Amino acid sequence: MTSRRHGTSTLDRVEALVETGYEDVRSGRFERTLAGLTAAGAVITTLEIYTEHDSASFGNKMMWLPIAIVPTVIPAGIAAIFSDRAARTVLPITSALIVANGMQGTWFHVRGVAQKPGGWQMAAYNLEMGPPVFAPLLASLVGGMGLLASVLRREGRR
């Protein structure tokens, strides 16, 4: 299929987009973008975690842990945009903490489903009405983005 306006096919445009993305990763421009996206993702994730845990009245003191840990990557991600040193030191540390906390949260949420009346015998109901089992893993993705950003090659460095 050819675009009348540009004279190129959709496939050609997709190929050009993929090549641009590959060049951004290869040259190091993507590392800064990913660090910024990590910081932005942490803001949104922290707000979501807070509202969900608040609706559960912070019934377990451990619910405060992601509220304290996830925002640590916000300044780290912003600093990593401007500083190679921050991208290699503070960003991976804060990101790894988020991943670890996400794994811990997954355990707590799985346990929470098991503690609901009927436990895993009523999985269809308790997965919907209990703590969201996969939500902490989504928070871990923010940490994973930060870890990836910290290992990518930085623009200007060979």
SEBAMAR-256584 format. One record per atom (N, C-alpha, C): y negated, z, x. Coordinates in pm, whole numbers, plus 50000, padded with zeros to 5 digits. Layout:
N
SITE; y; z; x
SITE; Y; Z; X
...
***
This chain:
158
SITE; y; z; x
SITE; 50117; 50000; 50084
SITE; 50000; 50000; 50000
SITE; 49876; 50000; 50089
SITE; 49785; 49908; 50064
SITE; 49666; 49894; 50147
SITE; 49543; 49940; 50070
SITE; 49460; 50013; 50137
SITE; 49334; 50057; 50078
SITE; 49233; 49944; 50087
SITE; 49173; 49907; 49977
SITE; 49074; 49799; 49980
SITE; 48948; 49840; 50054
SITE; 48915; 49966; 50043
SITE; 48791; 50012; 50102
SITE; 48798; 50014; 50255
SITE; 48907; 50057; 50311
SITE; 48917; 50072; 50456
SITE; 49004; 49967; 50521
SITE; 49082; 49893; 50443
SITE; 49168; 49791; 50499
SITE; 49287; 49846; 50575
SITE; 49317; 49974; 50557
SITE; 49433; 50034; 50624
SITE; 49526; 50092; 50519
SITE; 49651; 50099; 50552
SITE; 49749; 50153; 50458
SITE; 49746; 50306; 50462
SITE; 49802; 50364; 50361
SITE; 49812; 50509; 50353
SITE; 49893; 50561; 50472
SITE; 49997; 50489; 50505
SITE; 50081; 50529; 50618
SITE; 50001; 50530; 50749
SITE; 49914; 50430; 50766
SITE; 49830; 50427; 50886
SITE; 49736; 50546; 50891
SITE; 49681; 50584; 50776
SITE; 49589; 50698; 50773
SITE; 49663; 50829; 50801
SITE; 49784; 50841; 50748
SITE; 49864; 50961; 50774
SITE; 49899; 50967; 50923
SITE; 49936; 50853; 50978
SITE; 49970; 50848; 51120
SITE; 49849; 50887; 51206
SITE; 49731; 50840; 51170
SITE; 49609; 50875; 51244
SITE; 49580; 51024; 51233
SITE; 49603; 51081; 51116
SITE; 49581; 51225; 51096
SITE; 49678; 51307; 51181
SITE; 49804; 51266; 51185
SITE; 49903; 51335; 51267
SITE; 49867; 51325; 51415
SITE; 49823; 51208; 51457
SITE; 49783; 51189; 51598
SITE; 49663; 51277; 51633
SITE; 49567; 51288; 51541
SITE; 49451; 51374; 51564
SITE; 49494; 51519; 51576
SITE; 49584; 51563; 51486
SITE; 49635; 51700; 51492
SITE; 49708; 51726; 51623
SITE; 49790; 51631; 51664
SITE; 49864; 51645; 51790
SITE; 49766; 51655; 51908
SITE; 49663; 51574; 51907
SITE; 49564; 51576; 52016
SITE; 49488; 51709; 52016
SITE; 49459; 51763; 51898
SITE; 49391; 51893; 51891
SITE; 49478; 52004; 51951
SITE; 49607; 52001; 51922
SITE; 49697; 52101; 51980
SITE; 49710; 52079; 52130
SITE; 49729; 51954; 52171
SITE; 49747; 51923; 52313
SITE; 49624; 51958; 52395
SITE; 49507; 51934; 52341
SITE; 49384; 51959; 52416
SITE; 49338; 52105; 52409
SITE; 49390; 52182; 52315
SITE; 49354; 52323; 52305
SITE; 49251; 52354; 52199
SITE; 49201; 52254; 52128
SITE; 49101; 52282; 52024
SITE; 49161; 52361; 51908
SITE; 49287; 52341; 51883
SITE; 49352; 52408; 51769
SITE; 49364; 52558; 51789
SITE; 49372; 52605; 51913
SITE; 49388; 52748; 51941
SITE; 49272; 52828; 51884
SITE; 49152; 52781; 51902
SITE; 49035; 52852; 51849
SITE; 49034; 52852; 51697
SITE; 49069; 52739; 51640
SITE; 49074; 52728; 51494
SITE; 49176; 52825; 51437
SITE; 49293; 52832; 51498
SITE; 49398; 52921; 51450
SITE; 49358; 53068; 51465
SITE; 49287; 53101; 51571
SITE; 49238; 53238; 51588
SITE; 49141; 53274; 51475
SITE; 49053; 53181; 51441
SITE; 48960; 53204; 51331
SITE; 49030; 53215; 51197
SITE; 49130; 53130; 51176
SITE; 49207; 53136; 51052
SITE; 49285; 53267; 51041
SITE; 49328; 53319; 51154
SITE; 49397; 53448; 51156
SITE; 49302; 53558; 51108
SITE; 49181; 53558; 51160
SITE; 49082; 53658; 51119
SITE; 49051; 53646; 50970
SITE; 49030; 53523; 50923
SITE; 49001; 53502; 50780
SITE; 49119; 53543; 50693
SITE; 49239; 53508; 50736
SITE; 49358; 53546; 50662
SITE; 49375; 53696; 50654
SITE; 49336; 53766; 50759
SITE; 49347; 53912; 50760
SITE; 49251; 53975; 50658
SITE; 49133; 53917; 50642
SITE; 49039; 53970; 50542
SITE; 49099; 53959; 50403
SITE; 49148; 53841; 50369
SITE; 49205; 53817; 50237
SITE; 49330; 53903; 50216
SITE; 49414; 53909; 50317
SITE; 49538; 53986; 50307
SITE; 49511; 54135; 50290
SITE; 49415; 54187; 50364
SITE; 49380; 54329; 50352
SITE; 49331; 54361; 50211
SITE; 49246; 54275; 50157
SITE; 49196; 54298; 50021
SITE; 49310; 54295; 49920
SITE; 49402; 54202; 49936
SITE; 49516; 54194; 49844
SITE; 49605; 54317; 49856
SITE; 49634; 54358; 49978
SITE; 49718; 54476; 49998
SITE; 49651; 54598; 49937
SITE; 49520; 54612; 49959
SITE; 49449; 54727; 49905
SITE; 49458; 54730; 49753
SITE; 49432; 54617; 49688
SITE; 49434; 54618; 49541
SITE; 49574; 54647; 49486
SITE; 49676; 54592; 49550
SITE; 49813; 54617; 49504
SITE; 49855; 54762; 49528
SITE; 49823; 54815; 49644
SITE; 49861; 54953; 49673
SITE; 49777; 55051; 49591
SITE; 49653; 55015; 49563
SITE; 49568; 55099; 49479
SITE; 49623; 55103; 49336
SITE; 49672; 54989; 49288
SITE; 49729; 54988; 49152
SITE; 49854; 55074; 49146
SITE; 49919; 55096; 49260
SITE; 50034; 55187; 49267
SITE; 49990; 55328; 49307
SITE; 49859; 55353; 49304
SITE; 49799; 55483; 49333
SITE; 49833; 55535; 49473
SITE; 49860; 55444; 49566
SITE; 49897; 55484; 49702
SITE; 50000; 55597; 49695
SITE; 50104; 55575; 49611
SITE; 50207; 55676; 49585
SITE; 50283; 55721; 49709
SITE; 50288; 55639; 49810
SITE; 50351; 55673; 49936
SITE; 50244; 55664; 50044
SITE; 50232; 55765; 50125
SITE; 50127; 55766; 50229
SITE; 50138; 55646; 50323
SITE; 50259; 55590; 50337
SITE; 50278; 55474; 50424
SITE; 50204; 55351; 50372
SITE; 50163; 55354; 50246
SITE; 50089; 55242; 50189
SITE; 49953; 55225; 50255
SITE; 49904; 55328; 50320
SITE; 49776; 55319; 50389
SITE; 49789; 55246; 50523
SITE; 49909; 55240; 50577
SITE; 49929; 55182; 50710
SITE; 49882; 55036; 50720
SITE; 49921; 54947; 50629
SITE; 49871; 54809; 50643
SITE; 49720; 54799; 50622
SITE; 49664; 54891; 50545
SITE; 49518; 54891; 50525
SITE; 49448; 54924; 50657
SITE; 49514; 55001; 50741
SITE; 49458; 55035; 50872
SITE; 49492; 54932; 50978
SITE; 49610; 54870; 50970
SITE; 49657; 54781; 51077
SITE; 49608; 54638; 51062
SITE; 49619; 54580; 50942
SITE; 49586; 54438; 50925
SITE; 49442; 54406; 50964
SITE; 49343; 54488; 50929
SITE; 49205; 54453; 50966
SITE; 49177; 54453; 51117
SITE; 49267; 54511; 51197
SITE; 49241; 54513; 51342
SITE; 49239; 54373; 51401
SITE; 49304; 54278; 51335
SITE; 49307; 54142; 51388
SITE; 49179; 54064; 51353
SITE; 49096; 54118; 51265
SITE; 48973; 54048; 51230
SITE; 48879; 54037; 51351
SITE; 48839; 54149; 51414
SITE; 48755; 54133; 51533
SITE; 48830; 54066; 51648
SITE; 48961; 54089; 51657
SITE; 49039; 54026; 51764
SITE; 49039; 53874; 51748
SITE; 49057; 53826; 51626
SITE; 49056; 53682; 51601
SITE; 48920; 53620; 51626
SITE; 48816; 53691; 51584
SITE; 48680; 53641; 51609
SITE; 48651; 53638; 51758
SITE; 48690; 53744; 51828
SITE; 48669; 53747; 51974
SITE; 48747; 53636; 52042
SITE; 48867; 53606; 51992
SITE; 48951; 53502; 52052
SITE; 48891; 53363; 52036
SITE; 48806; 53345; 51937
SITE; 48738; 53217; 51921
SITE; 48648; 53191; 52041
SITE; 48584; 53296; 52089
SITE; 48485; 53282; 52195
SITE; 48535; 53319; 52334
SITE; 48644; 53396; 52341
SITE; 48689; 53448; 52470
SITE; 48837; 53420; 52493
SITE; 48865; 53351; 52602
SITE; 49003; 53326; 52641
SITE; 49074; 53458; 52671
SITE; 49002; 53551; 52731
SITE; 49060; 53681; 52765
SITE; 49104; 53756; 52640
SITE; 49020; 53757; 52538
SITE; 49056; 53822; 52411
SITE; 49176; 53753; 52347
SITE; 49182; 53622; 52359
SITE; 49294; 53547; 52302
SITE; 49425; 53579; 52372
SITE; 49419; 53623; 52496
SITE; 49541; 53652; 52572
SITE; 49577; 53801; 52573
SITE; 49484; 53888; 52531
SITE; 49512; 54032; 52539
SITE; 49512; 54097; 52401
SITE; 49397; 54109; 52341
SITE; 49385; 54187; 52217
SITE; 49444; 54114; 52097
SITE; 49433; 53983; 52090
SITE; 49487; 53910; 51976
SITE; 49639; 53923; 51965
SITE; 49715; 53904; 52073
SITE; 49860; 53920; 52057
SITE; 49903; 54064; 52026
SITE; 49830; 54162; 52077
SITE; 49866; 54301; 52049
SITE; 49846; 54333; 51901
SITE; 49729; 54300; 51849
SITE; 49702; 54328; 51708
SITE; 49793; 54245; 51617
SITE; 49819; 54122; 51657
SITE; 49907; 54036; 51577
SITE; 50050; 54089; 51574
SITE; 50099; 54135; 51687
SITE; 50234; 54191; 51693
SITE; 50245; 54318; 51606
SITE; 50139; 54398; 51604
SITE; 50138; 54517; 51518
SITE; 50150; 54479; 51371
SITE; 50082; 54371; 51333
SITE; 50087; 54326; 51194
SITE; 50227; 54276; 51159
SITE; 50288; 54202; 51250
SITE; 50425; 54153; 51226
SITE; 50520; 54272; 51211
SITE; 50509; 54369; 51300
SITE; 50595; 54487; 51293
SITE; 50572; 54564; 51163
SITE; 50447; 54579; 51124
SITE; 50416; 54649; 51000
SITE; 50468; 54571; 50880
SITE; 50464; 54440; 50886
SITE; 50519; 54359; 50778
SITE; 50669; 54377; 50763
SITE; 50738; 54387; 50876
SITE; 50883; 54412; 50871
SITE; 50911; 54549; 50811
SITE; 50831; 54648; 50852
SITE; 50845; 54783; 50799
SITE; 50817; 54783; 50648
SITE; 50712; 54713; 50609
SITE; 50677; 54705; 50467
SITE; 50786; 54639; 50384
SITE; 50849; 54537; 50442
SITE; 50959; 54471; 50371
SITE; 51071; 54571; 50346
SITE; 51102; 54650; 50447
SITE; 51206; 54753; 50430
SITE; 51168; 54850; 50317
SITE; 51043; 54898; 50317
SITE; 50999; 54991; 50213
SITE; 51005; 54927; 50074
SITE; 50968; 54799; 50066
SITE; 50971; 54733; 49936
SITE; 51114; 54709; 49888
SITE; 51203; 54673; 49979
SITE; 51345; 54657; 49942
SITE; 51400; 54792; 49893
SITE; 51366; 54897; 49966
SITE; 51409; 55031; 49927
SITE; 51349; 55070; 49793
SITE; 51224; 55031; 49770
SITE; 51159; 55061; 49642
SITE; 51227; 54994; 49525
SITE; 51272; 54871; 49544
SITE; 51347; 54803; 49438
SITE; 51478; 54876; 49412
SITE; 51543; 54918; 49519
SITE; 51671; 54989; 49505
SITE; 51653; 55122; 49432
SITE; 51536; 55185; 49445
SITE; 51512; 55315; 49382
SITE; 51469; 55304; 49236
SITE; 51439; 55184; 49190
SITE; 51405; 55167; 49049
SITE; 51529; 55194; 48965
SITE; 51513; 55237; 48838
SITE; 51630; 55258; 48753
SITE; 51716; 55131; 48747
SITE; 51842; 55145; 48778
SITE; 51932; 55031; 48782
SITE; 51941; 54966; 48918
SITE; 51844; 54994; 49006
SITE; 51844; 54942; 49143
SITE; 51872; 54794; 49152
SITE; 51956; 54758; 49244
SITE; 51988; 54617; 49267
SITE; 52085; 54563; 49163
SITE; 52145; 54653; 49083
SITE; 52230; 54607; 48973
SITE; 52147; 54533; 48869
SITE; 52020; 54570; 48860
SITE; 51927; 54504; 48768
SITE; 51822; 54429; 48849
SITE; 51868; 54354; 48946
SITE; 51777; 54286; 49041
SITE; 51680; 54194; 48970
SITE; 51724; 54119; 48871
SITE; 51634; 54024; 48804
SITE; 51513; 54097; 48746
SITE; 51535; 54213; 48689
SITE; 51425; 54290; 48631
SITE; 51346; 54364; 48739
SITE; 51416; 54433; 48828
SITE; 51350; 54518; 48926
SITE; 51274; 54438; 49033
SITE; 51315; 54316; 49061
SITE; 51238; 54234; 49155
SITE; 51104; 54195; 49095
SITE; 51101; 54180; 48962
SITE; 50974; 54147; 48897
SITE; 50886; 54270; 48875
SITE; 50948; 54382; 48843
SITE; 50872; 54501; 48806
SITE; 50851; 54598; 48921
SITE; 50930; 54584; 49028
SITE; 50919; 54675; 49141
SITE; 50822; 54623; 49245
SITE; 50822; 54681; 49362
SITE; 50733; 54635; 49469
SITE; 50770; 54492; 49510
SITE; 50671; 54410; 49539
SITE; 50700; 54270; 49576
SITE; 50766; 54263; 49713
SITE; 50892; 54225; 49713
SITE; 50973; 54228; 49835
SITE; 50918; 54134; 49942
SITE; 50866; 54020; 49902
SITE; 50824; 53920; 50000
SITE; 50677; 53933; 50042
SITE; 50600; 54016; 49976
SITE; 50458; 54031; 50009
SITE; 50434; 54078; 50153
SITE; 50508; 54176; 50203
SITE; 50485; 54216; 50342
SITE; 50516; 54105; 50442
SITE; 50610; 54018; 50406
SITE; 50639; 53905; 50495
SITE; 50522; 53807; 50500
SITE; 50450; 53795; 50390
SITE; 50330; 53711; 50390
SITE; 50223; 53770; 50482
SITE; 50212; 53902; 50482
SITE; 50120; 53967; 50576
SITE; 50164; 53940; 50719
SITE; 50295; 53938; 50742
SITE; 50347; 53909; 50876
SITE; 50309; 53768; 50921
SITE; 50293; 53678; 50827
SITE; 50250; 53542; 50863
SITE; 50112; 53542; 50928
SITE; 50025; 53630; 50882
SITE; 49893; 53640; 50946
SITE; 49910; 53682; 51091
SITE; 49995; 53780; 51115
SITE; 50024; 53822; 51253
SITE; 50089; 53710; 51332
SITE; 50178; 53637; 51268
SITE; 50243; 53524; 51335
SITE; 50144; 53416; 51375
SITE; 50044; 53392; 51291
SITE; 49940; 53295; 51326
SITE; 49865; 53341; 51450
SITE; 49835; 53470; 51457
SITE; 49765; 53524; 51574
SITE; 49850; 53514; 51699
SITE; 49980; 53540; 51686
SITE; 50069; 53527; 51802
SITE; 50075; 53382; 51849
SITE; 50084; 53291; 51754
SITE; 50085; 53149; 51790
SITE; 49955; 53108; 51859
SITE; 49843; 53153; 51804
SITE; 49714; 53121; 51865
SITE; 49705; 53174; 52008
SITE; 49767; 53288; 52032
SITE; 49757; 53349; 52166
SITE; 49842; 53277; 52270
SITE; 49940; 53199; 52227
SITE; 50023; 53128; 52325
SITE; 49986; 52980; 52339
SITE; 49906; 52930; 52248
SITE; 49863; 52791; 52259
SITE; 49768; 52774; 52376
SITE; 49764; 52653; 52431
SITE; 49673; 52625; 52541
SITE; 49529; 52620; 52490
SITE; 49441; 52682; 52563
SITE; 49301; 52687; 52526
SITE; 49228; 52562; 52575
SITE; 49132; 52517; 52497
SITE; 49050; 52403; 52535
SITE; 48983; 52428; 52670
SITE; 48992; 52332; 52758
SITE; 48927; 52344; 52887
SITE; 49014; 52406; 52994
SITE; 49129; 52464; 52957
SITE; 49218; 52527; 53054
SITE; 49337; 52436; 53075
SITE; 49379; 52420; 53196
SITE; 49493; 52331; 53225
SITE; 49614; 52408; 53260
***
